[in-house]
Amino acid sequence: MESLAGRRVPVSVLCHVCSRKTETMIHALWGCSGLKAMRLDCDFMKATWYDDKMNFHDFYLSCLNSLSTDNMVLRCVIFWRYWFLRNQLVHGLTTQDMSTVVSWCRNYLTESQSVATFNGESYRSPLPLSIRWQPPLEGHYKVNPDAAIDIQQGRLGLGFVIRECQGFVLASGASRLEVEYSPKVAEATAILRGINFALETGLTPTIVETDALGVVDLVNGDCSISTEIGLIVQDIKDKLRTSSIGPVVFVPRKANMVADALSKMALVLDDDRFWMESYPPGVERVVLEDLPA
């Protein structure tokens, strides 16, 4: 409704459900007081960054950064289900109890998965299982950065790892900052720190891979942004322009698991840690899983 009002279409900008706040997408799908019962059922969302002033794209990125694959799928089904019910409510076609939304979605996913099995064999797409980190070309390196946020402690964990064409770790690091950043600013900070780490270690030419799609779009876009993240993105662009690092490309979360583990480890460290031709024992399993067959 806010978008229509911005185009001077004569509509009310107030939420059709609570009639209190402006009906932005983030309010309609999550922040509305009419969704309190549904939010209480979403206990898996406790670690997800949310601010009623953030846009929906940032909220979606926050979900990607904090939820497991299964919970992210559930989160998307909840969005879909509630949007359908909300339209029914707006047009007076239902009085559906919102406290049942999450349980309905869980049952829907369970039934969908069972339907995708025939004679004991799964017919679900194998694509998600094949998504994994891929080594760079010979003579090149690849740096994977990531960020983790501890909302309650006001901490940001940064993790970064540099590997070569056979998948061996040449350098890795974990840093903790006492700051409160939005998910997008946090991811941009991680990318910049990963680039600086590659330059400091002399491991170039280097490709940068991240699961932060929104930041990748900003880095590869032409427009400049006069905001906090805009300054970081400009720093990233300057580094790419003046060094043999780049491009910055998007990969799914499953192709960035080592950096993800390092960033979460950074949240509990007392100081910055760096490893040359090594990595901490806590990430050994994910490092080995990424090695080419």
C-alpha positions as CSV (number, residue, x, y, z in Angstrom):
1,M,0.0,0.0,0.0
2,E,2.9,2.3,0.8
3,S,4.2,1.8,-2.8
4,L,0.8,2.6,-4.3
5,A,0.5,5.7,-2.1
6,G,3.9,6.8,-3.4
7,R,2.5,6.7,-6.9
8,R,-0.4,8.9,-5.8
9,V,-3.0,6.1,-6.0
10,P,-5.7,7.0,-3.4
11,V,-5.4,4.2,-0.9
12,S,-4.9,4.0,2.9
13,V,-1.3,3.3,3.9
14,L,-2.4,1.8,7.2
15,C,-2.1,-2.0,7.7
16,H,-5.4,-3.7,6.9
17,V,-4.9,-6.1,9.8
18,C,-3.9,-3.9,12.8
19,S,-4.9,-0.5,11.4
20,R,-2.1,1.1,13.4
21,K,1.1,1.2,11.4
22,T,2.1,1.9,7.8
23,E,1.7,-1.3,5.7
24,T,5.2,-2.0,4.5
25,M,6.1,-5.5,3.3
26,I,8.2,-6.2,6.5
27,H,5.3,-5.0,8.7
28,A,2.7,-7.0,6.7
29,L,4.7,-10.3,6.8
30,W,6.3,-10.1,10.2
31,G,6.0,-7.0,12.4
32,C,2.2,-6.6,12.5
33,S,0.7,-7.0,16.0
34,G,-1.9,-9.3,14.4
35,L,0.9,-11.8,13.9
36,K,2.0,-12.1,17.6
37,A,0.7,-15.7,17.9
38,M,2.4,-16.7,14.7
39,R,5.7,-15.1,15.9
40,L,5.6,-16.9,19.2
41,D,5.5,-20.2,17.3
42,C,8.6,-19.3,15.3
43,D,11.1,-20.1,18.1
44,F,13.7,-20.9,15.5
45,M,13.7,-17.2,14.6
46,K,15.1,-16.0,17.9
47,A,18.6,-15.4,16.5
48,T,17.4,-13.6,13.4
49,W,18.0,-9.8,13.3
50,Y,14.8,-7.8,13.0
51,D,14.1,-4.1,13.1
52,D,10.7,-2.6,12.2
53,K,12.6,0.1,10.1
54,M,14.5,-2.4,8.0
55,N,13.4,-3.3,4.5
56,F,12.2,-6.8,3.6
57,H,15.3,-7.5,1.5
58,D,17.5,-7.0,4.6
59,F,15.2,-9.1,6.7
60,Y,15.3,-11.9,4.2
61,L,19.2,-11.7,4.2
62,S,19.0,-11.8,8.0
63,C,17.0,-15.1,7.8
64,L,19.5,-16.5,5.3
65,N,22.4,-15.7,7.6
66,S,20.9,-17.1,10.8
67,L,18.7,-20.1,9.8
68,S,19.5,-23.6,8.8
69,T,18.4,-24.8,5.4
70,D,15.4,-26.6,6.7
71,N,14.3,-23.6,8.8
72,M,14.8,-21.3,5.9
73,V,12.5,-23.5,3.8
74,L,10.0,-23.4,6.6
75,R,10.3,-19.6,6.9
76,C,9.6,-19.2,3.2
77,V,6.5,-21.5,3.4
78,I,5.3,-19.4,6.3
79,F,5.6,-16.2,4.3
80,W,3.7,-17.8,1.4
81,R,0.9,-19.3,3.7
82,Y,0.4,-16.1,5.7
83,W,0.3,-13.9,2.6
84,F,-2.6,-16.1,1.3
85,L,-4.4,-16.0,4.6
86,R,-3.9,-12.2,4.9
87,N,-5.5,-11.6,1.5
88,Q,-8.4,-13.8,2.7
89,L,-8.7,-11.7,5.8
90,V,-8.5,-8.4,4.0
91,H,-11.4,-9.4,1.7
92,G,-13.5,-10.9,4.5
93,L,-13.3,-14.4,3.3
94,T,-11.8,-16.1,6.5
95,T,-11.2,-15.6,10.2
96,Q,-8.3,-18.1,10.3
97,D,-6.5,-18.3,13.6
98,M,-3.0,-17.1,13.1
99,S,-1.7,-19.4,15.9
100,T,-2.1,-22.4,13.5
101,V,-0.1,-21.0,10.6
102,V,3.3,-22.5,11.7
103,S,1.9,-25.9,12.5
104,W,0.0,-25.9,9.2
105,C,3.3,-25.1,7.3
106,R,5.2,-27.9,9.2
107,N,2.6,-30.4,8.2
108,Y,2.6,-29.1,4.6
109,L,6.3,-29.7,4.3
110,T,6.1,-33.1,5.9
111,E,3.4,-34.2,3.5
112,S,5.2,-32.7,0.5
113,Q,8.3,-34.6,1.3
114,S,6.4,-37.9,1.7
115,V,4.7,-37.4,-1.6
116,A,8.1,-37.0,-3.2
117,T,9.0,-40.6,-2.2
118,F,7.8,-43.6,-4.3
119,N,8.6,-47.2,-3.4
120,G,11.0,-46.1,-0.7
121,E,13.1,-44.0,-3.1
122,S,13.4,-40.2,-2.9
123,Y,12.5,-38.2,-5.9
124,R,13.5,-34.9,-4.4
125,S,16.0,-32.8,-6.5
126,P,19.6,-33.8,-5.7
127,L,20.8,-30.3,-6.6
128,P,21.0,-29.0,-3.0
129,L,23.2,-31.9,-2.0
130,S,25.6,-31.2,-4.9
131,I,26.1,-27.5,-4.0
132,R,29.6,-27.3,-2.4
133,W,32.7,-25.2,-2.5
134,Q,34.6,-25.4,-5.8
135,P,38.4,-24.8,-6.0
136,P,39.9,-22.0,-8.1
137,L,41.9,-22.5,-11.3
138,E,45.5,-23.5,-11.0
139,G,47.7,-20.5,-10.1
140,H,44.8,-18.6,-8.5
141,Y,43.4,-18.4,-5.0
142,K,39.9,-18.1,-3.5
143,V,38.9,-16.2,-0.4
144,N,35.6,-16.9,1.3
145,P,34.5,-14.4,4.0
146,D,31.5,-14.5,6.2
147,A,29.9,-12.7,9.1
148,A,28.0,-13.8,12.2
149,I,26.0,-11.5,14.5
150,D,25.3,-12.0,18.2
151,I,22.4,-9.5,18.8
152,Q,22.2,-9.9,22.5
153,Q,25.9,-9.3,23.1
154,G,26.3,-6.6,20.4
155,R,29.1,-8.6,18.7
156,L,30.1,-9.2,15.1
157,G,32.2,-12.3,14.2
158,L,34.2,-12.2,10.9
159,G,35.6,-15.4,9.4
160,F,37.8,-15.7,6.3
161,V,39.7,-18.5,4.6
162,I,42.0,-18.6,1.5
163,R,42.4,-21.9,-0.4
164,E,44.2,-23.0,-3.6
165,C,43.3,-25.2,-6.6
166,Q,43.5,-28.5,-4.7
167,G,41.4,-27.2,-1.8
168,F,44.2,-26.8,0.7
169,V,43.9,-24.0,3.2
170,L,46.8,-21.5,2.8
171,A,45.5,-19.0,5.4
172,S,42.5,-18.4,7.7
173,G,41.4,-16.0,10.3
174,A,38.7,-15.0,12.8
175,S,38.0,-11.5,14.2
176,R,35.5,-10.2,16.7
177,L,34.2,-6.6,16.7
178,E,32.0,-5.1,19.5
179,V,29.6,-3.4,17.1
180,E,25.9,-3.6,16.2
181,Y,25.7,-3.8,12.4
182,S,22.8,-4.7,10.2
183,P,23.3,-8.1,8.4
184,K,24.2,-6.3,5.1
185,V,26.8,-4.0,6.7
186,A,28.2,-7.0,8.6
187,E,28.6,-9.0,5.4
188,A,30.2,-6.1,3.5
189,T,32.6,-5.7,6.4
190,A,33.5,-9.4,6.2
191,I,34.2,-9.1,2.4
192,L,36.4,-6.1,2.9
193,R,38.3,-7.8,5.7
194,G,38.7,-10.9,3.6
195,I,40.2,-8.8,0.7
196,N,42.6,-7.1,3.1
197,F,43.6,-10.5,4.5
198,A,44.5,-11.7,1.0
199,L,46.5,-8.6,0.3
200,E,48.3,-8.8,3.7
201,T,49.3,-12.4,3.1
202,G,50.2,-11.8,-0.6
203,L,47.9,-14.6,-1.8
204,T,46.8,-13.1,-5.1
205,P,45.4,-13.2,-7.7
206,T,42.3,-14.0,-5.7
207,I,38.6,-14.6,-6.4
208,V,36.1,-13.5,-3.6
209,E,33.1,-15.7,-2.9
210,T,30.3,-14.8,-0.5
211,D,26.8,-15.9,0.3
212,A,25.7,-12.3,0.7
213,L,23.8,-11.7,-2.5
214,G,22.7,-8.2,-1.6
215,V,26.2,-7.0,-1.1
216,V,27.5,-8.7,-4.3
217,D,24.8,-6.8,-6.2
218,L,26.0,-3.5,-4.6
219,V,29.7,-4.2,-5.3
220,N,29.0,-5.1,-8.9
221,G,26.6,-2.2,-9.4
222,D,27.3,1.2,-10.9
223,C,25.5,3.4,-8.4
224,S,27.3,4.9,-5.4
225,I,25.5,4.8,-2.0
226,S,25.9,7.6,0.5
227,T,25.2,5.4,3.6
228,E,27.3,3.4,6.0
229,I,27.3,0.4,3.7
230,G,28.0,2.7,0.8
231,L,31.4,3.7,2.3
232,I,32.3,0.0,2.8
233,V,31.2,-1.0,-0.7
234,Q,33.3,1.9,-2.1
235,D,36.3,0.6,-0.2
236,I,35.8,-2.8,-1.7
237,K,35.5,-1.4,-5.2
238,D,38.7,0.6,-4.7
239,K,40.6,-2.5,-3.6
240,L,39.3,-4.5,-6.6
241,R,40.3,-1.7,-9.0
242,T,43.9,-1.3,-7.6
243,S,44.8,-5.0,-7.0
244,S,44.7,-8.4,-8.6
245,I,41.7,-9.4,-6.5
246,G,38.3,-10.0,-7.9
247,P,35.6,-10.5,-9.0
248,V,33.3,-10.7,-6.0
249,V,30.7,-13.4,-6.8
250,F,27.7,-15.0,-5.0
251,V,27.6,-18.6,-3.9
252,P,25.0,-20.5,-1.9
253,R,25.5,-20.9,1.9
254,K,26.6,-24.5,1.5
255,A,29.5,-23.4,-0.6
256,N,30.7,-21.1,2.1
257,M,30.6,-23.3,5.2
258,V,34.2,-22.9,6.3
259,A,34.0,-19.1,6.5
260,D,30.6,-19.5,8.2
261,A,32.1,-21.8,10.9
262,L,35.0,-19.3,11.4
263,S,32.7,-16.3,11.8
264,K,30.7,-18.1,14.5
265,M,33.9,-19.2,16.3
266,A,35.0,-15.5,16.2
267,L,32.0,-14.5,18.4
268,V,33.5,-16.3,21.4
269,L,37.2,-15.5,20.9
270,D,39.0,-13.0,23.2
271,D,41.2,-11.6,20.4
272,D,41.8,-11.9,16.7
273,R,43.3,-15.2,15.5
274,F,45.1,-15.9,12.2
275,W,46.5,-19.2,10.9
276,M,49.0,-19.7,8.0
277,E,48.7,-22.9,6.1
278,S,46.4,-24.1,8.8
279,Y,43.0,-23.6,10.5
280,P,41.5,-24.1,14.0
281,P,40.5,-27.7,14.9
282,G,36.8,-26.6,15.2
283,V,36.5,-26.2,11.5
284,E,38.4,-29.3,10.4
285,R,35.3,-31.3,9.5
286,V,33.9,-28.7,7.1
287,V,37.4,-28.1,5.6
288,L,37.7,-31.8,4.8
289,E,34.2,-32.0,3.4
290,D,35.1,-29.2,0.9
291,L,38.2,-31.1,-0.5
292,P,37.7,-32.2,-4.1
293,A,37.0,-35.9,-4.4
